[in-house]
Amino acid sequence: MMVSFYRWLVTSAGLGLLPPIVWFLIQRVAGEGATYQLERVVRVVWPSSFWLMATDGIEGTPRAYVFILMSVAANVLLYAVLGSFVWSVKYFVAGRSKR
């Protein structure tokens, strides 16, 4: 049975929210210095994290939180678009195999 598009979209968007949440939790628990080794992994699973450079020097201000929100939202949107693409490929491949 095929998973509905809406469910697939929500799941993929939720997966886009997961890397920022995990990153901020690791930073909170381990501290800034311990996360240095994980930065390469973060750049792969959270490509819009480079927007966080805009918060350098303005940490804790409303403007910094806007940049963080934009970065997280861009990642959720990216994962949703990629999930939609995967769903459509899967849908068309499954449709052709039934013929």
Buried (B, 14 or more C-beta within 10 A) or exposed (E): EEEEEEEBBEBBBEBBBBBBEBBEEBEEEEEEEEBEEBEEEBEEBBBBBEBBEBBEEEEEEEEBEEBBEBBBBBBBEBBBBEBBEEBEEEBEEEEEEEE
